[in-house]
Amino acid sequence: RKACTSLLVKACYSGDFTKGMQNESFMFLEVQPVTGRTHQIRVHLASLGRPLVSDPLYGSQPMLGEHKWCPRLFLHCSRITLR
């Protein structure tokens, strides 16, 4: 089944956040899954080459020191709507 996700870039960050990550860049995104498939946000961001920070399933090789400053999946919900 097809899946659709809405993405809005809120901010971009790059630079030396932690030791060994000088060439890394990050985006702060507002993401809304339109169709609501399992792991939809994680799959879509990984397919764009921008996996979630600390995503063990869909992310690329762990960045040096990534799990020290972010030991869990960096995905947060700001609002939930039930029908």
PyMOL commands that set and color helices and strands:
alter all, ss='L'
color gray80, all
select helices_A, chain A and resi 40-47+66-69
alter helices_A, ss='H'
color red, helices_A
select strands_A, chain A and resi 5-14+25-33
alter strands_A, ss='S'
color yellow, strands_A
deselect
rebuild
show_as cartoon
